[in-house]
Every structure is written in structure tokens, then in C-alpha cells.
Amino acid sequence: MNKTQLIKQVSKVSGISIADVKHIADVTIDVIEDAIAEWETIEIKGFHTVSGNHIKIEVNATNHKKGIGGAENE
């Protein structure tokens, strides 16, 4: 399941609009990325633990928080 499929499924199951679920997913991912960039450990009980020590951090040229970069802003 990719991100788009996940968003559609969460929308379907929860009754929350796709736009709202997408916004929540994007903000959640931003928060997780920021925490990992600060070498914090992310633990979601019953799901998974991720820490910066065990993953390769990729730098993305798009700044989602400021809405700059990426194809949609060119």
C-alpha cells in the first residue's frame, strides 16, 4: 500500500475527507522527518520504532512546510 492508497483507505474507513486525511498525513510525516533529523527515536506502540541511527536520511529539495520547490511550484 502506498501513501495515496493509505490516505484513500483511511478516508473511507473514518469518513474524513481525502483532503483532510492527506493534510494530516503530510503533517505527520513532516513531524516524523523533523524528529529523525534531530536523531530522536520515533516509537508507535504496536507498530514500529524508527531512529536516525538505523536509517538513511534522504534530503528532499522540496520544502513542504513553506510550499517551495517540487514540480508543482515550478
C-alpha positions as CSV (number, residue, x, y, z in Angstrom):
1,M,0.0,0.0,0.0
2,N,1.4,3.4,-1.0
3,K,0.7,6.8,0.6
4,T,-2.2,7.6,-1.8
5,Q,-3.8,4.2,-1.2
6,L,-3.4,4.6,2.6
7,I,-5.0,8.1,2.5
8,K,-8.0,6.8,0.5
9,Q,-8.5,3.8,2.8
10,V,-8.3,6.0,6.0
11,S,-10.8,8.4,4.4
12,K,-13.1,5.6,3.5
13,V,-12.9,3.9,6.9
14,S,-13.1,7.1,9.0
15,G,-15.5,9.1,7.0
16,I,-13.0,12.0,7.0
17,S,-12.4,13.8,3.6
18,I,-9.5,12.7,1.5
19,A,-8.2,16.3,1.7
20,D,-8.2,16.3,5.5
21,V,-6.6,12.9,5.7
22,K,-3.9,14.0,3.2
23,H,-3.2,17.1,5.3
24,I,-2.9,15.1,8.5
25,A,-0.7,12.5,6.8
26,D,1.6,15.2,5.4
27,V,1.9,17.0,8.7
28,T,2.6,13.7,10.5
29,I,5.3,12.8,8.0
30,D,6.9,16.3,8.4
31,V,6.9,15.9,12.2
32,I,8.5,12.4,12.0
33,E,11.1,13.6,9.5
34,D,12.0,16.6,11.7
35,A,12.3,14.3,14.8
36,I,14.5,11.9,12.9
37,A,16.7,14.7,11.6
38,E,17.3,15.6,15.2
39,W,18.2,12.0,15.9
40,E,15.1,11.4,18.1
41,T,13.6,8.0,18.2
42,I,10.0,7.6,17.0
43,E,8.1,4.8,18.6
44,I,4.5,4.0,17.7
45,K,3.5,1.3,20.2
46,G,2.3,-1.9,18.5
47,F,3.6,-0.7,15.1
48,H,7.2,0.3,14.7
49,T,10.2,2.1,16.2
50,V,12.5,4.2,13.9
51,S,15.6,6.0,14.9
52,G,18.1,8.1,13.0
53,N,20.8,5.6,13.9
54,H,19.2,2.9,11.8
55,I,18.1,4.7,8.6
56,K,19.5,6.6,5.8
57,I,18.2,10.1,5.8
58,E,17.4,11.4,2.3
59,V,17.4,15.2,1.6
60,N,14.4,16.3,-0.4
61,A,14.7,19.6,-2.3
62,T,11.0,20.3,-1.7
63,N,10.2,22.3,1.5
64,H,6.7,21.1,2.2
65,K,6.3,23.5,5.2
66,K,7.0,26.6,3.2
67,G,5.4,25.3,-0.1
68,I,8.5,25.8,-2.2
69,G,10.3,23.5,-4.6
70,G,9.0,20.5,-6.3
71,A,7.3,20.3,-9.7
72,E,4.0,21.9,-8.6
73,N,5.8,25.1,-7.8
74,E,7.9,25.5,-10.9
